[in-house]
Amino acid sequence: MGHRGAIGGFVIVMVLVGAVALAGALQPVDNPYQGEFPFTLGEEVTVGVSIDGVVWNSFTANPLGELRPGRAVRTVLEMAFDNGNADAVRLLVVILFEDERGESLDRIELDPMTLAAGRTRRFRKKVKIQSDVLSTAAKVYLFCEVRPR
């Protein structure tokens, strides 16, 4: 085997090692799922959990306007999911914004979302949230229940 063959073999091994490492980053969890994450407004939270065949990839909160104390602002909550199941599911999602001590600032319960079988989808939900909550939040507590459709 020449240098090219050895380099090609090395590249294949590194790709396989990387794929195994990425697969290991996905954490299977109980249904319903609950977890707390550090939160910075506008930055993507990598959730990386598998709930009964549904992978919750990420969560982001982006205000659509200026944060003004004492005022609510329309905010887009984005969540990315993959459904590895053979059937469609309904997702029940609740988000709690918390301060640095873990004290609850606001609770947002979203309308149930349907995710078709074998589909990847990014849900965008617009909600009004107090500017003070968004500017103070240091953690987000995520809840998701996966139900058959």
N, C-alpha and C positions, 0 to 999 in steps of 0.2 A: 504494500500500500504506500503510495507516494504522499507528499505533503498535502496535496489537495484532498485526498481521501481521508487523511487524518484530521484535517481542518473541518471537512464536511461532517465527519463523525462527531467531532467535538461540538459543532454547532447544533447538531440534532440532539445530543445529550443535554446541552444547555437549554434548548427550547423545552425539552421534556421536564427538566428540573424546574424551569420557570412556570410551566403549566401546573405542575404538582404544587408548587408554592402558592400560586394564585388560588387553586382549588382548596388548599388548606386554609386560606384566609376566610372562606365562607363558613360561618358558624351555624350549625343546625340548632334550632331553639324550639321550645314548647309553644303551642298555640293555646291561648293568645300570647303574643310576644310583648314584653315590656323591657325597655332599656333606656339608660341615661347617657347622654353624649355632651361633650363640650360644644358650645354654640357661639358662633360669631355671625352676626347679621350679614346676609349676602354670600356667605361661604358655604360650600357644599359639605354636608355631613355624610360621611361614608358609613352606612348602616351595616351592610354585608352580612345579613342573616337569612337563613332559609326556614320558612314557616310552613310546614306541611306542603312542601313542593313549590312554594312561592318564594322567590328571592326578593327581599327589599334591598335595593342597591343604595339609594341615596335620598336625602331630604335637604331642601333649601328653602329659605324664607327671604323674599325680596320685596321691600316696600315699593309702591308705585308712585309715591310722592315724598315730600319732605317730612322728616320727623319733627313735630312741633309738640312740646310738652302740653299735656292735658287734652290732646286731640287724637282721634282715631285716624289711622291711615290705611288705605286699601293695600293689602299685601298679597303677593302670589306665593302660595305654598306649593312647591314642586316635589313630587315623589316618584322615583323610578322603581318599577317592579318587573319581574320576569315570572311568568306562570309556566312551570314545567309539568303541570298536570294535564291529563287527557280531557278534563272537563273545566268549564268556566268556574270562576270563584267570585265571591263578593268579599271585599275588603272593608273592614270597619277600622278607621284610623282616628286616634285621639292624640293630640299634641299638647304637652304642658310646657310652657316656658317657665324657667326657674332662674332665680338669682344665683350668685356664686355660692351661697350656703345651701342651695337645694330647696329653698322656699318657693312655693308656687306663686307665679305672677299672673298667669292666665291659662285657661283651658279651652282648647279649640276642638270640638267634635265635628268631624267632617261627615257629609252625607255618604252613605255606602257607595263604593265604587266597584264596578264589574270589570273583571279582567278575563278575557277569552282564553281558552285552552291554548297552550303553546305560544302565547304572545308576550312580547315585551312592550311596556307602555310607560310613558311619562305623564302622570296626571298633574294638571295645573288647576289649583283651586284658589279663587279670589275670596278673601275674607277681610273684615275690618278688625284691626288690632290697635290697641292704644299705643301711641308712640313711646310712652314711658316704659311700657313692657318691652318693646323691641330694643330700646336703647339700654335697658338694664339687664336683659337676659344674658346669662353666661352659660346656661345649660338648657338642653331640651330633653324632655322625657317622652319617648315615643311608645305608643301602644298600637298594636295591630292584631286584629282577629281575622283569620281566614275561614270563611264559611262556604259550603257548597252553594252554587247558584240555584 
